[in-house]
Amino acid sequence: MDVNKTDAKKEFSATLKTVATITLSGELTAASAPIFKAEVEKALQQGVNGLVLFIQELDYIASAGLRVLIFAKQKMDAKADIYVVGGQEQVLDTLEKTGFDQGVILQDTYKPL
């Protein structure tokens, strides 16, 4: 028996992912962006590993709303995912034209990766 042989068993690990969900509806403008930012900050304070934004009923997103999305992306861990779920064509077009669609996971329905 070879005593130098090491056991090739993989060490056990478990990871808990805490994901916050925020539902946006109406118009995300300069006037409403602080409300959205407060919700994002609340989620960040709870130490979330991901963010799911349900935007099926969001009619419009202004640059102030995009800034909050950028803020969320910058403040979260680099490995954290931001899902943008649903979305009307006008809102999705805005995300695509600004390139923000490259930094999030766009989905019709929420399916964690």
N, C-alpha and C positions, 0 to 999 in steps of 0.2 A: 504494500500500500504506500502510495506517494504522500508523504506528510507535507510537502510543499504545495500541494494542490489547494487552491482556495475555493470556497463555496461560491458559486456563480449566482446565487439567489439575489434578486433585486430587492433593495430596501423598500419597505412599505412607506407610502406617503399619502396624505389626504389634504385636499385644499378646499376651503369654503369660499365660494364666490358670493359676495353681497352685491346685488344689483338693485339700483334705484329705478323706479319708473315714474315718469312725469308725463301727464297728458296735457297737450296744448290745444287750445281751440280759439276761434275768433281770429283777431289780427294781432300779431306780435310786432308792435311798433315801439318807438322810443318811449312812449308813455307806459307800456306794459312790460318792457324788457326788465326793469328792476324787480318785478314780481317773479319773473322767470329766473333771474340771477339769484334771487333769495332762495328759491327752491333748489337750484343747483348747489349753492353754498351749503344748504342744509344737508343735502345728500353727501357732499364731500366731507363734512364734519362727522358723518356717521361712518366714514372709512369705506365707502363703496368701491368695488372693483370694476364696476360697469354701470352704464346709464342707458336706459331704454326710453326713447322719446316717442310717444304715440301722437302722431300729427294728422290723423285722418280728418279731424275737424278744424285744422288750422287753415284759414283762408289766405293769409298773407304773412310774409316775414320781411321785415325791414332790416336795414344794416345794423341797427341796434340789437336785434335778435340774433343776427349772425355773430356779432361780437360776443354775445353770451355763449354761443356754441363754441367759439374759438377759446374763450375763457375756460369752459368746461374741459375741452380737450387738453389745454395746457396744464391745468391743475391736476388732472387725473394721472395716475401711473401710466407710463408709456405703454404697458401691456394691456391697459384697460380698454375695453371696447365701448363705443357709443353706437347704439342701434337707433336708426330713424325709421319708424314703422308707419306704413301707410303714406298718405300725402297726396294732396291734390296737385295737379299738373303744374299750376303756377308756382307753388312752393318748391316742388322738386326742380323745376327749371331754374329757380333762383339758386338753389344749392349747387346745381350743376354749373351754372354760369360763373359762380364765384369759386368753383373748384373745391368747395367744402365737401362735396360728395366723395372725394378721394380720401378724406380723413375719417369717414364714418361708414357704417354698414347699413345700406339702404335695403329695406325689406318690405314686402307687401303685408306680411303677417309675421309676428315675432317668432323666430326660431333661433334660439341661442346656438352658437357654433361650438 
